[in-house]
Amino acid sequence: MIPTPPTDPSDSDGDVPEYEEVRVPVLVIGAGAAGARTAIALAERGVDCLVIGKRGHGDAHTTWAAGGINAALGSLDEEDDWRIHAADTYDEGHFVNDPDAVELTTKHMPDRIRELAEWGMPFDRTEDGKIDQRYFGAQSFRRTCFVGDRTGEAMLETLVSKARELEIPYRENVMVTRLLSDGARVHGAVGYDMEDGHFVLFEANRVVLAAGGYSALYDRHSSRDEENNGDGQALAYEAGADLLDLEFVQFHPTGMVQDSDWNEEWSGRLVTEAVRGEGGHLLNAEGERFMEKYSPTQMELDARDVVARAIAQEVREGRGTENAGVYLDISHHEREFIERRLPKMYERFQKLGIDLAEDAVEVAPTAHYSMGGVDIDFRTGETRIKRLYAVGETVAGVHGANRLGGNSLAETVAIGKLVGEHVADAVDESTDADPSLHPGMRTLAEREFRALADLAESDGDTTPTELLAALRAVMEDHAGILRDEASLDEGLEKLAAVRERTADLRLDGDRTNRAFEDAVDLSFMLVVAEGVLRSAKRRAESRGAHYRTDYPEKRDEWRKNVLVRRGNTGMDLRNRPVGLPSEEVQQAIDEGHELEYHHLE
């Protein structure tokens, strides 16, 4: 990595603001688990890289993944193996998953868990010292490894510690706004330092996107407002890469909802699936355990799409709470059990005046995870744009139409390691060690810096906060759990109106404040929101998390993926056939393994 002093260039298009230049062979954009594990793989192969994140080191969305991480270790159920894990992943993905993605993840996860344990991750253990495993929704066996209910936080701490041990360079509080692409290959990226507002040009021969998902497109979502805004997907799309299956957005069944002083701050935040994994019951406003109607075998531990739709149906039919939710109750367990198995949830609700050992909590579906994302070749991690790679929730493929709980953390470390190794193997030391900027890319970078400077000086009448709220309302109302063509068309019209209003933005010239960050986020979100609406309209069926009330059945002819590419006049959409599982995984699928719910009773 070679930083150079700031320059103050100009060209025929007008003055260009000062900017810093940084040269690095590999740039990793995103500092959660996927980015960290990719960087560790690069460092272990002796390849220099720089990891950049929008927040402080160790502060990433990974920490919000509470319940666990899947691997067919067989600690408690010896008959489990990676093939059955793959079969469960396919089944819950409704067979539009990428075969390479599924099999690479499930094959490698036992080793990744053992590796994390060696690096110091404090997994809960059985009495005989094995890594403990719990039931998670729609899994055939106890496969989910965990650290109480703070698994993601513990995992990221472990990865960050390992990255620091390897002295991997990390840069905090930097937001990338554009990739430098000529439509054939990537040459770096540009953005700004969020602390002092100065612009940065990153010259890189290879770029890895690990920037998360797009669940924050929705009004009620499980992440912080400033993350999961579609950064990675929008950056890839604008660079010329394909996006895949954007219509598949997972609504976690149990987001927080409460009519009290803490509603606004906590609305949508996750009540981890571990509460149901440890035997929690869902009750409607009439006190009925309603999952008996929708899934009498798997009950609360059916797939997330099934449980979320069941809650939506209960609310629609008048059996929901005043806040359009239901109740989650684990008070039938002893207090000591809840404190030991669900410490973070117990403590959170205790601080809010609710005792999980005595009280049910009010919950409702919340946008939680993006199954769609950037289309990559999982054998290399590369997009259709040369030297542009992606990993983690930024990509599509592992989860198909509906993610199996516990697979998100698994994907980050399993595929992250492989992508890092692929990039390291591809690096040519003679050409990658000291990247020089491709002709024309500096002009593109400087044009972006001028645009960002102009954006900061916008003096209209509309705040970014207003438009973000409007966009999220559009997505909540028109691309939520239940969809139809007329509503999706109306959503596209409303989204276009939001886009028109961006011409009237009001900012105060300060590139270090939240308003400027929101304005940049808005530009990403408009792109991805349109892709979600158009993809949902194109897929004329119901599959997994995508449910069309006008096409309520799954259709065999729609066992395919929907690709989105930037065209000359807008978004181009097309379909692509889905690959088939390997023979050994197909055999596991045919065996029909399934959770027997009575194990929890």
C-alpha angles and dihedrals in degrees: 000000000000117000115197129198119273115269133204105212129168136193140179092289092064138267118337120214120243115276140182121233123216124183121201134155094228126022118198112198109202131039105212124106095293095051093043094050091047091051092048090054090050093049093048088055091050096251118141116231141162122223117205128191137180092229139036119300108281094018104110138127090261088082090067093063098096113162107062154281126264128237131147095238095142093218091149103007107045093186092067117102140163093270091060090045087053091048091052090048092051093045094052090041089056091234100289092106122121106257094217091049094051097045097043091051097047096041094051101040099086089057092045091053092049089047092052090049090052089051090055107267104156100225117184109259137211121240090266092052101258121136103269121236131199137197116265127186117293096358120133095219142017096282106141114105115202151177099219103283096318099076098134092048091051092046095051091047088054094048094045090050090052092047091052090048087056090046093234109180113246131185120200131209099018122136120201113214103176141013117227102238133156091199093262104056140002123249103182140294143266133216144127140270106251093206100058102007099239119145125247131202114201113200107200136159092210132027128196118198113211098153103132133240141299108252090122088074084088130076094232109043138148101235135069114281093246097056136061090033095141096265095145096044094047093046091051093046093051089048091056102261123135124252120213136209097345090166091074106090117159118225109203107222096226117052118150119265125168136157097232144092092287096052098103095047096045104029110129096009111140127265093201121247085237088081088064091036088060092051106277117164128222114221130184123223089274092057094251120144090230100183087080086076098047103035113009093173103045098022113176090359096065118115117298094247091054094049094044092051090047090055091047090051093050090052093045091052093051101258096109130100124267087265093055094257143101135228131268114203129186096155091113086078123081117265092240091055092051093046091049100041099033105027098150094048091045092051094045095054093040089059088051092052098258123120110209089198090062109017137060116228126224114244140172136179114283131188102259116155141021114224089179124070144111117356111235139169100248091206089067107009090234127137124216086272109082116250093007112118133176137195143173124020089343089076136061128222113068097075105035113193097343131021121233108233110256094027097096095071089040092057093051096059100031097049094029091062092046094047091049090052093047091051092047092051090049095051113108105205092206093060105020102051096075110023118200119201116259115242110269095023093091089054089051091049094050091048088055092050091053091049091051092048090050091048091055090055095051109139104188129123103257126083123217088238091062093051094045089054090048093049093048091050090052091053094044092050100039109024102033131114094306119043141171135179097256092051093047091051090050089049091054090052092050091046090053088053090053090051091052090053091060087079087070099051120146120212131156102229095259113125093189099065131091093250092064092047089050091052091054091046089051091058091054094044095052090058096047095041090056090049092052093050095046094045091048090051092049095051100077097191142057116259128159113315091356108086121178113191088200091052102030097166131077110245124211092217088061095060088118141095127255115226124201121199132173109255133190093266103024140303119352116203128194139160129244130195117249122238123240129248119255118264094257093051092045088054090055090049090051091050088067101218113190139172114259102219095205088076087079098049 
